[in-house]
Amino acid sequence: MESKARLLGHPVHQMLVVFPLGLLGASVVFDLIAIGADHSLMAIVAHYLILAGIVGGLLAAPFGTVDWLAIPSGTRAKSVGALHAGGNVVVLVLFAASAWLRHDNPAAPGWPAMALSFGGAALSLVTAWLGGELVDRLGVGVSDDAHLDAPSSLAQRSAQADY
């Protein structure tokens, strides 16, 4: 099924998700640099990357929701999409909590703030894989000839055998 939210022929959600993934992932890198180099400016950069990543995630979410609502019920794609969306809500909540804990002193975030962002980044790898499964394996947002019940890419059998 092709995306219902398109801009100049391309799915909007797929265009926008690169921003929160990149910004939130980069925040973890800057936190690690801040820890390793004992450099408070890097922690401040991480804080602002988190804030920008949350905004990016909030902008991408409605377009993903529009596409998810168009997926037929009872398909594997619908359930994978629900896991992808729900997981991303948790990712944004974890990063928002991290940003909130950093708010008073972004130059010196405590371990709880960093643990929340590291956990959010780890979960975002799972939700990004689920998004890839939706697009690459199931064809959601890409093709009207999508196979919405193709088996997982982790399964032993090929999706081609199901056509």
Secondary structure as UniProt FT lines:
FT   STRAND          6..7
FT   TURN            8..9
FT   STRAND          10..11
FT   HELIX           12..16
FT   HELIX           18..37
FT   HELIX           40..69
FT   TURN            73..74
FT   HELIX           76..102
FT   TURN            103..104
FT   TURN            106..107
FT   HELIX           111..132
FT   HELIX           133..137
FT   STRAND          141..142
FT   TURN            144..145
FT   TURN            148..149
FT   TURN            153..154
FT   HELIX           159..162
//
